[in-house]
Amino acid sequence: MPFTYRAGFASLLCSSAFMVFSQSAMAQTSTPQASGLSRTMVGKADVSVPGREAVVAKVEVAPGSRAGRHTHPGDEISYVTEGEVDLLVDGQPPRTVKAGESFVVPAGVIHDAHNASSAAVKLVGVYVVEKGKPLATPAP
């Protein structure tokens, strides 16, 4: 069966969900940011690429808030579970991502997310990042 983006993404989400539930002993840590973004880590595991790991997080952008311009030391693959968010990726036109949709931000690319609504936006974020580096770094 040929590889398709949809099949690959579905496989990644299923694998991520399994990792989340199989990592239930892992302490949940939350990293709130003054910008109105919070990430609650729910799973972490090595991946097939040496020196990299997958981190799964529940992400929330507060009503009327911005995540703040930042980068990741690896790819971000996110799925919006509630609400809608304006995704602002440097070099690309703004894009509104709604519940049931996903987006990918490549490693090192500066991006931001703006929640213009009066309700929180909730996402599942999967980060395939370099081990030992901060999950996110603020950008100017």
C-alpha distance (Angstrom), angle and dihedral (degrees) to the residues before:
residue distance angle dihedral
M1 . . .
P2 3.84 . .
F3 3.79 118.9 .
T4 3.78 114.6 -106.7
Y5 3.77 128.8 -174.4
R6 3.82 90.5 -119.5
A7 3.82 93.2 50.4
G8 3.80 91.2 44.9
F9 3.80 92.7 49.4
A10 3.82 92.0 46.0
S11 3.80 89.3 50.7
L12 3.81 91.1 49.4
L13 3.81 91.8 49.7
C14 3.81 92.1 48.1
S15 3.80 90.7 48.5
S16 3.79 90.2 47.4
A17 3.79 92.4 49.6
F18 3.81 89.9 50.5
M19 3.81 89.6 49.7
V20 3.81 90.9 49.8
F21 3.78 93.2 52.6
S22 3.80 95.1 39.8
Q23 3.80 90.9 52.2
S24 3.82 94.0 57.6
A25 3.80 91.1 127.5
M26 3.80 90.0 61.6
A27 3.79 111.8 103.4
Q28 3.77 111.7 -115.4
T29 3.76 112.8 -122.2
S30 3.74 125.3 -169.4
T31 3.77 124.7 -152.3
P32 3.79 108.2 -164.2
Q33 3.76 116.6 -172.5
A34 3.78 127.1 -155.7
S35 3.81 86.5 -118.9
G36 3.80 94.2 73.1
L37 3.82 96.9 -99.1
S38 3.78 122.9 120.3
R39 3.79 129.7 -177.2
T40 3.79 122.9 -164.2
M41 3.79 110.5 -163.7
V42 3.78 111.0 -137.2
G43 3.80 102.9 166.8
K44 3.77 144.6 9.9
A45 3.80 130.6 -177.3
D46 3.77 141.9 157.2
V47 3.80 117.2 -96.7
S48 3.79 130.9 -152.4
V49 3.82 93.3 -92.3
P50 3.82 110.3 84.9
G51 3.81 113.4 -117.1
R52 3.81 94.0 20.4
E53 3.77 134.2 99.4
A54 3.79 137.0 -173.4
V55 3.78 117.1 -122.4
V56 3.80 119.3 -167.2
A57 3.81 118.1 -159.9
K58 3.77 141.1 173.3
V59 3.80 104.2 -128.2
E60 3.78 127.2 -163.2
V61 3.80 130.2 -174.5
A62 3.81 111.3 -161.6
P63 3.82 120.8 -127.3
G64 3.80 112.3 -78.6
S65 3.82 91.8 6.3
R66 3.77 139.0 121.2
A67 3.78 125.8 -138.9
G68 3.81 88.9 -136.9
R69 3.80 125.9 -119.2
H70 3.80 108.9 -67.7
T71 3.80 146.8 142.4
H72 3.80 136.1 -138.1
P73 3.84 128.5 -140.2
G74 3.80 88.7 -124.1
D75 3.78 141.9 10.3
E76 3.80 122.7 -45.5
I77 3.80 117.0 -148.9
S78 3.81 112.0 -176.4
Y79 3.79 136.7 179.0
V80 3.82 121.1 -160.6
T81 3.81 110.6 -134.5
E82 3.84 99.1 174.4
G83 3.79 134.2 19.2
E84 3.77 128.3 -8.5
V85 3.77 133.2 -82.6
D86 3.79 135.4 -164.0
L87 3.81 107.0 -124.2
L88 3.80 113.4 -151.4
V89 3.81 112.3 -167.1
D90 3.81 118.2 176.7
G91 3.81 110.4 -108.1
Q92 3.82 93.9 18.1
P93 3.80 132.9 87.3
P94 3.83 114.8 -102.7
R95 3.79 113.4 -88.2
T96 3.81 130.0 -160.1
V97 3.80 111.6 -138.6
K98 3.82 116.1 -163.8
A99 3.80 134.5 -164.1
G100 3.79 108.3 -69.3
E101 3.81 93.6 30.3
S102 3.78 131.1 99.7
F103 3.78 140.2 -155.3
V104 3.79 138.9 -164.3
V105 3.80 125.7 -146.5
P106 3.82 115.3 -168.3
A107 3.79 121.9 -129.4
G108 3.79 115.9 -75.6
V109 3.82 95.9 9.0
I110 3.81 114.2 135.4
H111 3.78 112.6 -124.0
D112 3.80 143.5 157.2
A113 3.79 137.0 -166.1
H114 3.79 124.8 -143.8
N115 3.79 123.7 -161.1
A116 3.80 105.0 -160.4
S117 3.81 93.3 173.6
S118 3.81 131.8 91.9
A119 3.82 93.1 -117.5
A120 3.80 130.8 69.3
V121 3.80 118.7 -97.7
K122 3.81 113.8 -134.8
L123 3.78 126.0 -160.0
V124 3.78 141.1 170.6
G125 3.79 107.4 -131.0
V126 3.79 123.9 -162.2
Y127 3.79 114.4 -169.0
V128 3.80 120.8 -170.6
V129 3.78 98.7 -164.4
E130 3.77 145.4 158.7
K131 3.80 111.7 -84.4
G132 3.77 116.7 -111.3
K133 3.81 96.1 22.5
P134 3.79 125.3 109.1
L135 3.80 111.9 -92.7
A136 3.81 91.2 -126.6
T137 3.79 135.0 15.4
P138 3.83 123.1 -161.6
A139 3.80 115.0 -115.7
P140 3.82 129.8 -156.4
